[in-house]
Amino acid sequence: MALNPEQTLAVEALDGHICVNAGAGSGKTRVLIERIGYLLAAGVPAEQILAFTFTKKAAEEMQNRLIGSGFPDVADVTCGTMHSVYWGILQEHWPSLYPEHGRMGMHIIKQWQQKKLFTEIHKDHGFSNTELYDPKVAIRQIGLAKNMGLSPAEFEEHLIEEEYPDHECTWLATVYDEYEQRKLANGWVDFDDMLTRTRDMFLEHSHILEIYQKQWKYISVDEFQDVNVVQEQLVDMLCAGHGNLFVVGD
């Protein structure tokens, strides 16, 4: 099926910041894939192209569609979720940059381990009244804080500004800080750490960021309306040098 004029315009727009905003089922992902093919046909090396998808399944589908499209060297295009791409970067560099934190290795914390850890933290700090201090609520709130890019201290300031009760501000900030410390001590990484630690690593070690800024000259993001603050920060970092960002969303 041929592209319509609007789709063709998006596919052939190569440089700079480009946003495709359209409804569900309108062919946004197809436009993204066709644009990658157009980049390849224009002589852009496949290894300079990075395509972010929102889910692992979507990444696999995009990779399969790229391979089936007949475009040259598509196997060298980096295609994956933000978590998978940044987790790979983190594993590559974190242990050598932070040996004091990497001595236990890097292991993704399992759900039961996370629940156990939160239960222990609540017990150790005297947050025993589950009606006031529910570990499940703490897990959810801390996850939201990390998606916003907030440290424990910044999260406490945010809670105070939002006029949370004093005991909740103290509780959540304390548990968040202790959770981060114990994860580091045990070599654990949670889902959000794949993003926040990579962002912090890029900020503290610009030479690492420069490696990937030079590697990926054309970056695309599917389902851009669903990215969180940290994800947007990371994309902006990667694009800072060349500014070639193509996003699609509802």
C-alpha positions in Angstrom: 0.0 0.0 0.0 1.4 3.4 -1.1 2.0 6.1 1.4 -0.3 9.1 1.4 1.1 12.6 0.9 1.3 13.3 4.7 3.1 10.0 5.3 5.5 10.6 2.5 6.3 14.1 3.8 7.2 12.5 7.2 9.2 9.7 5.7 11.3 12.0 3.6 12.0 14.6 6.4 15.5 13.5 7.5 17.2 16.2 9.7 16.1 18.1 12.8 13.3 17.6 15.2 10.2 16.0 13.6 7.0 15.1 15.3 4.3 13.0 13.7 1.0 13.3 15.6 -1.8 11.0 14.4 -4.6 8.8 15.7 -4.4 5.0 16.5 -4.3 2.8 13.4 -3.2 5.6 11.1 0.1 4.0 10.1 2.5 5.9 12.4 4.7 2.8 13.0 4.8 2.1 9.3 5.9 5.6 8.7 8.7 5.2 11.2 9.8 2.0 9.5 9.6 3.5 6.1 11.7 6.4 7.2 14.4 4.1 8.5 14.5 2.6 5.0 14.6 6.1 3.5 17.6 6.9 5.7 19.4 3.8 4.6 18.7 4.5 1.0 20.0 8.0 1.5 23.3 6.5 2.6 23.0 6.7 6.4 24.9 3.8 7.9 22.6 1.4 9.7 24.6 1.5 12.9 23.9 5.2 13.2 20.2 4.6 13.5 18.4 4.0 16.9 14.7 3.2 17.1 13.0 3.2 20.5 9.7 1.3 20.9 7.4 1.3 24.0 7.3 -2.5 24.6 9.5 -5.5 24.0 6.9 -7.0 21.7 6.7 -3.8 19.6 10.5 -3.9 19.3 10.5 -7.5 18.0 7.7 -6.6 15.6 9.6 -3.6 14.3 12.8 -5.6 13.9 10.9 -8.3 12.0 9.2 -5.7 9.7 12.5 -4.1 9.0 14.1 -7.4 8.1 11.2 -8.3 5.9 11.2 -4.9 4.2 14.3 -5.7 2.2 16.2 -2.6 3.3 20.0 -3.1 3.3 21.9 -3.8 6.6 18.8 -3.5 8.8 20.3 -6.0 11.2 22.7 -3.2 12.3 19.9 -0.8 13.2 19.5 -0.6 17.0 15.9 -1.3 17.8 14.5 -1.8 21.3 12.8 -0.4 24.4 14.4 2.4 26.3 14.9 0.1 29.2 16.6 -2.6 27.2 18.9 -0.1 25.4 19.9 1.8 28.5 20.3 -1.4 30.5 22.9 -2.5 27.9 24.7 0.8 28.2 24.6 0.6 32.0 26.0 -2.9 32.1 28.8 -1.9 29.7 30.1 1.0 31.8 28.7 1.2 35.4 30.9 -1.6 37.0 34.2 0.0 35.9 33.0 3.6 36.7 31.6 2.7 40.1 33.6 -0.3 41.4 32.5 0.5 45.0 28.9 -0.1 43.9 29.7 -2.9 41.4 31.5 -5.3 43.7 28.3 -7.4 44.1 27.7 -7.4 40.4 24.5 -6.0 38.8 21.3 -8.0 39.1 17.8 -7.1 38.4 15.9 -7.2 41.6 13.0 -9.7 41.6 9.5 -8.7 42.7 9.7 -10.8 45.9 13.1 -9.4 46.8 11.7 -5.9 46.4 8.7 -6.6 48.6 10.9 -8.2 51.2 13.3 -5.3 51.2 10.5 -2.8 51.7 9.1 -4.8 54.5 12.5 -4.9 56.2 13.0 -1.2 55.8 9.6 -0.4 57.3 10.4 -2.7 60.3 13.9 -1.3 60.8 12.7 2.3 60.8 9.6 1.7 63.0 7.0 2.2 60.2 5.0 -0.6 61.6 1.4 0.8 61.3 0.4 -0.5 57.9 -2.7 1.8 57.9 -0.3 4.8 57.9 2.7 3.2 56.3 1.7 0.7 53.6 4.8 -0.8 51.9 2.8 -1.2 48.7 2.0 2.5 48.6 5.7 3.3 49.2 6.7 1.1 46.3 4.3 2.8 44.0 5.1 6.3 45.2 8.8 5.8 44.9 8.4 4.4 41.4 6.6 7.6 40.4 9.3 9.7 42.0 12.0 7.9 40.0 10.0 8.4 36.8 10.0 12.1 37.6 13.7 12.0 38.0 13.6 13.0 41.7 16.2 12.0 44.3 15.0 11.1 47.8 15.8 14.7 48.9 14.0 16.2 45.9 11.1 13.9 46.4 10.7 15.0 50.0 10.7 18.7 48.8 8.1 17.7 46.2 5.9 16.1 48.9 6.2 19.1 51.1 5.2 21.4 48.2 2.2 19.2 47.5 1.2 19.6 51.1 1.5 16.0 52.1 1.2 15.4 55.9 4.5 15.6 57.7 4.6 12.0 58.7 4.1 10.9 55.0 6.9 13.2 53.8 9.3 11.8 56.4 8.1 8.2 55.8 8.4 8.2 52.0 11.7 10.1 51.8 13.3 7.8 54.5 12.1 4.6 52.8 13.2 5.9 49.4 16.7 6.8 50.6 17.2 3.5 52.5 15.9 1.5 49.5 18.4 3.1 47.2 21.3 2.4 49.6 20.4 -1.2 50.2 20.0 -1.9 46.5 23.5 -0.5 45.9 24.9 -2.6 48.7 23.4 -5.8 47.3 24.1 -5.1 43.6 20.4 -4.8 42.8 19.0 -2.8 40.0 15.2 -2.2 39.6 13.4 -1.3 36.4 13.6 2.4 37.0 17.3 2.3 37.7 18.0 1.3 34.2 17.0 4.8 33.2 17.9 6.9 36.3 21.4 5.4 36.7 22.2 5.8 33.0 21.1 9.5 33.1 23.2 10.1 36.2 26.2 8.3 34.6 25.8 10.5 31.5 25.7 13.6 33.6 28.8 12.6 35.7 30.8 11.1 32.8 30.2 13.2 29.6 32.8 11.1 27.7 30.4 8.1 28.0 27.5 10.1 26.7 29.7 11.3 23.8 30.3 7.7 22.7 26.5 7.2 22.1 25.9 10.7 20.7 28.5 9.9 18.0 27.2 6.4 17.5 23.5 7.2 16.9 23.0 10.2 14.5 19.3 9.5 13.8 17.0 8.7 16.7 13.3 7.8 16.5 10.8 7.2 19.3 7.5 5.4 18.9 4.5 6.2 21.3 6.2 9.4 22.3 3.1 10.5 24.3 3.9 7.8 26.9 7.5 8.7 27.7 8.2 9.9 31.3 10.5 12.7 32.4 13.7 10.6 32.7 13.1 9.0 29.3 12.7 12.4 27.7 15.9 13.7 29.5 17.9 10.7 28.1 16.6 11.2 24.6 17.5 14.9 24.8 21.0 14.0 25.9 21.5 11.6 23.0 20.3 14.2 20.5 22.1 17.2 21.9 24.9 17.1 19.4 23.0 16.5 16.1 19.4 17.3 16.9 18.0 14.5 14.7 15.0 13.3 16.5 11.9 11.8 14.9 8.9 11.0 17.2 5.5 9.6 16.6 2.5 9.5 18.9 -1.2 9.9 19.4 
